Amino acid sequence: MSYETITAGIQDAVCSVVLNRPKVLNAMNRQCILECADAIRTAEDDPSVRVVVLRGAGERAFTAGADINELRTFGPAEVLRYNRDWLNLFRRIEFCRKPVVASVRGWATGGGTELSLACDFVVASETAKFGLAEINIGVIPGAGAAVRLTRWVGRLRAKELLMLGRTISGQEALAWQLANRCVPDTNLEAETHDLCRILASKAPLALGAAKACVNIGAEASSDVALEYELREFAHLFTSRDQKEGMTAFLEKRAPNFEGH
């Protein structure tokens, strides 16, 4: 996969998507947003990929979010079109039937925090800095952060980030349940690799079903979500992986899942 603002490559069933604008703390202009969405779509369509990881190039940032140099001259019509690209990227991540992991080092403010909120797992280093400080430049997040954050951490903490413009550390993000793990900076790559290795060993179709059920369950009514989960469960019984998993369990051996 060839891009200008990101790099993407596959190794051991893991597609690594790297935001590659380190001179501007990997801030994402429109091209970067569109390229990232395309890389996620391509990885989802590739049967050799089991897991997607998002990273930032360099040591200083995951991504500092939107490229303010591009954004500052926009009017309302232009910013609506621009932020729909952000919305489409986040929905692409959420609807992807493969797990998406954010591996966060350094600055992950603004759109960086929004991006991490859309991912399934967040592994943060102790140098990570999360926050939604748009209030300090006269705006608010415009791609769903207020909605996702409120559902994730509740109204009080959401308002603390959104209205005070606070920046929180990786350890605080872990305590606030905005990250799954927080590790020393030198351990970030190994911890991310271990998580991806475990995910890649699981049944791909079941992983996709579990992800979809959690996302639907977080938003839909209980009756709708329960019926959705039941249908996902039943559909897995059409797969060879279900037969392989149960047979392997009975035979006391490791299963060989193929995603079929």
Legacy VTK file of the C-alpha trace (Angstrom):
# vtk DataFile Version 3.0
C-alpha trace
ASCII
DATASET POLYDATA
POINTS 260 float
0.000 0.000 0.000
1.534 3.285 -1.163
0.552 6.589 0.464
2.035 10.060 0.981
1.036 10.917 4.564
0.936 7.445 6.113
2.707 4.130 5.727
0.983 0.762 5.846
2.437 -2.727 5.894
1.507 -6.255 6.930
3.545 -8.616 9.096
2.379 -11.721 10.993
-1.289 -11.013 10.141
-1.060 -7.486 11.590
-1.512 -4.412 9.397
0.434 -1.500 10.855
-0.838 1.935 9.788
1.602 4.692 10.729
0.624 8.362 10.642
3.733 9.756 9.020
3.919 13.534 9.464
6.333 13.752 12.403
7.408 17.349 11.660
3.897 18.487 12.636
3.384 15.901 15.418
1.559 13.691 12.891
-1.272 16.227 12.639
-3.831 14.939 10.163
-4.731 17.022 7.133
-7.552 15.966 4.808
-5.254 13.794 2.713
-4.027 11.969 5.805
-7.594 11.347 6.995
-8.626 9.940 3.605
-5.487 7.801 3.302
-5.992 6.397 6.793
-9.596 5.474 5.979
-8.457 3.801 2.768
-5.806 1.795 4.617
-8.395 0.575 7.131
-10.760 -0.427 4.305
-7.968 -2.239 2.449
-6.910 -4.097 5.598
-10.488 -5.132 6.319
-10.814 -6.574 2.804
-7.504 -8.473 3.020
-8.034 -12.020 4.377
-4.378 -12.204 5.461
-4.959 -9.392 7.999
-6.333 -10.296 11.420
-5.565 -7.085 13.351
-4.965 -3.404 12.500
-2.645 -1.183 14.561
-2.539 2.615 14.378
0.710 4.336 15.352
2.403 7.693 14.983
5.800 8.149 13.359
8.637 9.365 15.579
8.865 9.569 19.340
6.845 12.714 20.064
3.269 12.008 19.024
0.575 9.527 18.110
-1.200 12.412 16.418
-1.858 15.947 17.581
-5.185 15.753 15.750
-6.386 18.108 13.063
-3.867 20.160 11.106
-4.781 23.637 12.348
-2.785 25.253 9.551
-5.261 23.731 7.076
-8.309 24.196 9.264
-7.948 27.822 10.381
-9.129 29.405 7.110
-12.267 27.233 6.710
-15.784 28.582 6.831
-18.815 26.593 8.046
-19.466 24.831 4.720
-15.833 23.806 4.282
-15.481 22.575 7.850
-18.646 20.497 7.536
-17.198 18.675 4.535
-13.842 18.301 6.293
-15.287 16.920 9.515
-17.464 14.452 7.638
-14.174 12.929 6.486
-13.226 12.526 10.161
-16.639 11.020 10.911
-16.263 8.599 8.017
-12.825 7.520 9.251
-14.099 6.843 12.763
-17.130 4.926 11.494
-14.833 2.952 9.202
-12.842 1.912 12.273
-15.934 1.129 14.336
-17.637 -0.893 11.591
-14.451 -2.766 10.622
-14.972 -6.437 11.500
-11.362 -6.700 12.624
-9.924 -5.362 15.886
-8.222 -1.978 15.618
-5.568 -1.140 18.214
-4.244 2.359 18.959
-0.623 2.285 20.126
-0.176 5.717 21.694
3.090 7.453 22.480
3.372 11.182 23.184
0.771 13.703 22.056
-2.679 12.302 21.314
-4.746 15.415 21.839
-7.759 16.706 19.915
-8.318 14.434 16.947
-5.761 12.040 18.436
-8.008 11.411 21.429
-11.024 11.205 19.105
-9.177 8.632 16.998
-8.327 6.533 20.050
-11.978 6.630 21.166
-13.001 4.952 17.903
-10.507 2.092 18.338
-11.196 -1.222 20.066
-8.047 -1.277 22.207
-5.770 1.525 23.392
-2.256 0.735 24.582
-0.731 3.919 25.992
2.790 4.676 27.073
3.473 6.706 30.188
4.449 9.610 27.912
0.996 9.657 26.276
-0.979 12.888 26.533
-4.722 12.746 25.887
-7.100 15.677 25.838
-9.750 17.651 23.998
-8.450 21.187 24.276
-10.406 22.643 21.345
-12.112 24.977 23.843
-8.770 26.804 24.095
-8.863 27.767 20.402
-12.517 28.762 20.357
-14.196 25.580 19.116
-15.261 22.121 20.260
-14.493 18.661 18.850
-16.613 18.148 15.765
-16.352 14.446 14.952
-18.223 12.728 17.752
-15.880 13.082 20.731
-18.476 14.646 23.010
-20.868 11.789 22.279
-18.328 8.963 22.545
-16.576 10.422 25.570
-19.832 10.897 27.491
-20.839 7.303 26.804
-17.386 6.031 27.767
-16.665 8.010 30.953
-19.878 9.821 31.943
-20.974 13.439 31.896
-18.773 14.821 34.670
-15.471 13.618 33.259
-16.534 14.391 29.693
-17.251 17.988 30.667
-13.956 18.198 32.524
-12.035 17.386 29.338
-14.292 19.292 26.944
-14.922 22.456 28.972
-11.658 22.842 30.881
-9.410 21.729 28.033
-7.408 19.481 30.365
-4.615 17.218 29.194
-4.333 13.875 30.978
-1.489 11.362 31.134
-1.465 7.765 30.010
-1.923 6.665 33.624
-4.933 8.960 34.028
-6.356 7.676 30.753
-6.063 4.160 32.152
-7.844 5.193 35.356
-10.574 6.916 33.320
-10.965 3.770 31.168
-9.804 5.592 28.048
-6.918 3.121 27.713
-6.679 -0.636 28.249
-3.048 -0.555 29.321
-0.404 1.996 30.254
3.211 0.879 30.074
6.674 2.453 30.196
7.629 4.059 26.909
10.285 1.429 26.225
7.690 -1.349 26.577
5.052 0.097 24.236
6.058 -1.822 21.115
6.372 -5.145 22.953
3.052 -4.690 24.758
1.305 -3.760 21.507
2.878 -6.739 19.746
1.768 -9.144 22.492
-1.806 -7.857 22.361
-1.907 -8.148 18.562
-0.450 -11.667 18.707
-3.198 -12.787 21.075
-5.917 -11.151 18.977
-4.529 -12.663 15.768
-4.766 -16.139 17.313
-8.505 -15.852 17.935
-11.282 -16.852 15.534
-11.588 -13.888 13.125
-15.325 -14.198 12.535
-16.019 -14.442 16.253
-13.806 -11.411 16.909
-15.802 -9.403 14.402
-19.067 -10.559 15.929
-17.931 -9.683 19.456
-16.815 -6.219 18.356
-20.088 -5.538 16.559
-22.171 -6.730 19.515
-20.342 -4.487 21.982
-20.662 -1.453 19.697
-24.358 -2.083 19.045
-24.968 -2.825 22.707
-23.461 0.507 23.716
-25.954 2.432 21.576
-29.116 0.405 20.923
-31.951 -0.527 23.270
-31.519 -3.747 25.241
-34.125 -5.603 23.178
-32.501 -4.615 19.880
-28.989 -5.368 21.148
-29.953 -8.769 22.588
-31.593 -9.842 19.340
-28.556 -8.615 17.385
-26.215 -10.632 19.598
-28.350 -13.765 19.234
-28.268 -13.481 15.433
-24.501 -12.949 15.401
-24.093 -16.006 17.632
-26.297 -18.180 15.442
-24.569 -17.030 12.260
-21.209 -18.244 13.590
-22.588 -21.781 13.479
-22.428 -21.568 9.677
-18.618 -21.234 9.857
-15.872 -23.815 9.616
-14.078 -21.985 12.446
-16.933 -22.836 14.846
-16.628 -26.526 13.984
-12.836 -26.352 14.264
-12.932 -24.514 17.592
-15.328 -26.935 19.252
-13.609 -29.991 17.796
-10.219 -28.734 18.978
-11.664 -28.130 22.451
-12.947 -31.704 22.661
-9.680 -33.074 21.279
-7.680 -30.958 23.754
-5.563 -29.249 21.090
-5.033 -25.698 19.866
-7.539 -24.669 17.174
-6.461 -23.625 13.681
-8.759 -20.749 12.773
-8.853 -19.634 9.134
-11.608 -17.019 9.095
-14.133 -19.178 7.221
LINES 1 261
260 0 1 2 3 4 5 6 7 8 9 10 11 12 13 14 15 16 17 18 19 20 21 22 23 24 25 26 27 28 29 30 31 32 33 34 35 36 37 38 39 40 41 42 43 44 45 46 47 48 49 50 51 52 53 54 55 56 57 58 59 60 61 62 63 64 65 66 67 68 69 70 71 72 73 74 75 76 77 78 79 80 81 82 83 84 85 86 87 88 89 90 91 92 93 94 95 96 97 98 99 100 101 102 103 104 105 106 107 108 109 110 111 112 113 114 115 116 117 118 119 120 121 122 123 124 125 126 127 128 129 130 131 132 133 134 135 136 137 138 139 140 141 142 143 144 145 146 147 148 149 150 151 152 153 154 155 156 157 158 159 160 161 162 163 164 165 166 167 168 169 170 171 172 173 174 175 176 177 178 179 180 181 182 183 184 185 186 187 188 189 190 191 192 193 194 195 196 197 198 199 200 201 202 203 204 205 206 207 208 209 210 211 212 213 214 215 216 217 218 219 220 221 222 223 224 225 226 227 228 229 230 231 232 233 234 235 236 237 238 239 240 241 242 243 244 245 246 247 248 249 250 251 252 253 254 255 256 257 258 259
